[in-house]
Every structure is written in C-alpha cells, then in structure tokens.
Amino acid sequence: MDGANREMRVSRSRERASGTWRSLFALDVVAMVLVVIGAIALGLMGLFAWNPIHAIFGAVPWLERLAYIAIGAGGVYTAIVTPVLMRLRRPGRLPSTTSTGL
C-alpha cells in the first residue's frame, strides 16, 4: 500500500515538472480578482453611469490610472493563461486517481 502511494506521488511530481499538470498560482488568482473587479466596474458604469474606480481613486489621478492599468494587465494575463489551463484540463492530460488500483 505504501509503495503504491509513493509511486503515485512520484508520478504526479514528474507530471508537474513536465508541465502537463498545473494548479492555480497566486498570480492567476490575483489576475482573476482584477478581472472580476473590472467586470463589476464596467457593469456599474453601464447600468448606473457610476464609475467605482473613479469614486475610490479619483482624488489621486495617478492611483486611478494605476488601478486601470492593473485591471487591464490582469485581463491580458487571464486571456493568455485561460486557453493553456483549458488545454491541460482535457481528459487524459491530468493524472488519474483511479489508476492506483484501490
């Protein structure tokens, strides 16, 4: 039993190292949060003609601009990384948990 568990851990480590398996990294989560914030801000602008980014950072123009740049960078990063994650999630690309014979 212990040998099978060790073999499965080694197999998953090899798959992670080879790039066939990828979990969400901190940068992925930050980018996704920025995309959600941007989507909510655009929705509020469209529905109520109210810009929450300007309302929060409007007193400091460079900070407001920095917020827009961060949201845009998060969107670009997410647009680039999402197809990679979707390709890795296809059946047969992730390690199987049923192949251990348990």
N, C-alpha and C positions, 0 to 999 in steps of 0.2 A: 504494500500500500504506500509506504513512504517513497519507494523508488519511482512509482508512477507519478506521485505529486512532484517530486524533484524533476523528473523528465518533463512534465508539463510546464513547470516554472522556467526551465532552461529553454524550452521551445518558444515560450512567449517572449523571453528576453531576446532571443535571436530574431524573432519577428519584429519586435520593437526596434532593434538595432538596424534591421534591414529596411525599415521604413514601410513595411506592409501593414503596420498597426500604429495608430496614432490616437492619443487621447487629447482632450482639450487642454491647452496650456493657458497660463494666466493671460497672455496676450490675446488669445482667442476670446476669453471671457470679457476682457476689457473692451475689445472691439465690438463684441455683440452688445454690450451695455451701451456703448456710444451710438450704435445703430438704432437701438430701441429709443434712446433719448431723442435722437434726431427725428425718428418717425413720429414720436409723440409731439415734438415741437412743430413739425410740419402739419400734423393733423389739427393741432390747436390754431395754427395760423390759418388753415383753410376753413375751419368751422367757425371760429370766432374772431378772426383777424387780430389775434393776440399772439405776440412773439415772446414766449417764456425765456428764451436765451437773452433777448434784449432786456426783458424785465429784470432778470437776475444780474446780468453783467453790463448793462447799458451805461452805468456810471463810469465804467473803466473800459474805454473803447478797445484797447489792445487786448484786454482779457476776453471781451466778447468775440473779437476776431480769432483769438487763440482757441476758444471753445468751438467755433465753426470749423477751424482747421482740424481740430481733434476729431470732431464728428465726421468730417469728410474723410480723414485718414482711416478712421475705423470702418467706414463704408467701403473704401477701396480695399482694405485688408480683408474684410469679410467676403467681398466679391471674388477675391483671388483665392482665398483659402477654402470657401464652401465647396467648389467643384472638386477639390482634392479630397476633402472629407467624404463627399458623396461617392467618389470613385472607390475609396477604401472601404466604404460600408456595403459594397455589393457583396452578395452571397459568395462564399468561397474565398474571400480575401481576409476575413478575420479568423482568429483561432477558434476552433470548435471546442465547446465544453463537453460535448457528448462523446468525443473520441477517446476519452480516458478509460473507457471500459467499466465505468462504475455502474 
